[in-house]
Amino acid sequence: MKRSQTNRIMYEFNLALVPGCLVMIYIFGFGVLINVTTVVATVVLCEYLVFKVRALPKRNILDGSAVATGLLLGLTLPPLLPTWMVILGSIFSILIVKHAYGGLGNNLFNPAMAGFAVLVVSFPMAMSKWSAPFVDMNLAKTLEIKIGSPKIDGTTSATPLDEFKFREKVTTEEYWDPNRTKNWRVWALINLVYLLSGAYLLYKGLCKWHAPIAMLSTLTLLSTIFYDGGSSASLGSPLFHLFSGATMLGAFFILSDPVTSPNTSVGQIIFGIGIAILTFSIRTIGAYPEGIAFAVLLMNGATPLINYLVLHK
């Protein structure tokens, strides 16, 4: 594929993330904008330094891949996460996960998900505190929190996945009070926007349907089987799992990474099914409420084997 064509695809891919980014800024405030700006600036600067040290053409920085990594990582981080943690995750994703393997086209793992995962493992408490929706907080106050890290208890809330996973032994009907329903609807709106943006990617031919559809179908099937009508042992309804957390962002914008996913249609279907199984397992019985990042990384590691088995069957 010609570089100009690759650049066009990456720019359209990044543009498709803009509607979801704007909705998240509207809901969660300036913290989202600061995260995205910080990550994009950090990864682009790191990439420039790597290209300079390796004497590579500086024009390659403009291919849009670093910006895509920055957008994806920035959009998955809690809005009030301390800025130094944001920068640390950004540096890890671009220097260690991408360029330590040789740069674009050579990395085994998705850089954005690896940066997210290392932050979750290193700072689990900070990564679990999302901003409460529609809190009236100006830019100055947001910067004060992100740089100075004062107490933020009154401005944070648990995500629906977090609340549902660690709920008391109550039925789903008892669980869904007005506040929890309102919180989930916020995340459902975010996922709906990313679903529409994902449909745009498919329409434009910017990503293949195999992995996203396989993942969403499998997640629907698993959540249907284990919903059990909503008892206290229920693991959540299909609608809940499809429109919570980073489901749609992951399905269309992360699984579609051509570098870290299988290179055959059958392989991508296996890839999507595996990610859905791992995501559902982590969400329901694992230690973390959201499992997409870890699921993607585990299946990234299995991608060479999937390619081998499919091509040599």
Number of C-alpha atoms within 10 A of each C-alpha: 5 6 10 10 11 13 16 14 20 20 17 15 22 19 12 19 20 14 15 21 21 15 17 23 19 14 19 24 24 21 28 26 19 21 27 24 15 19 29 23 17 22 25 22 16 19 22 19 14 18 18 12 9 9 9 12 10 13 9 16 16 14 19 20 21 27 23 22 25 27 22 24 24 28 22 20 25 20 29 29 23 20 21 12 17 26 19 15 27 30 21 22 29 28 19 17 22 24 20 14 14 12 16 15 12 14 18 19 23 25 29 28 25 24 26 24 21 16 20 18 11 12 13 13 9 16 21 20 20 18 24 19 19 13 13 10 13 11 13 10 13 18 17 13 18 22 14 11 14 9 8 13 10 9 16 18 17 15 23 23 21 16 14 21 19 10 13 10 12 14 15 20 11 11 17 14 10 9 9 15 12 14 16 20 16 21 22 22 17 25 22 19 20 28 20 16 23 26 16 17 21 15 12 13 11 16 22 19 20 20 29 30 17 21 28 22 16 19 25 19 15 20 21 17 15 16 17 14 16 17 15 17 14 19 26 26 19 19 12 19 24 20 22 22 24 21 27 25 25 23 25 27 22 24 27 23 14 14 16 24 27 28 16 14 14 16 23 27 19 21 26 29 23 21 32 29 19 21 24 24 18 18 22 22 11 14 11 17 23 24 24 27 23 20 22 27 20 15 24 23 15 17 23 16 14 22 17 12 11 15 12 7 5
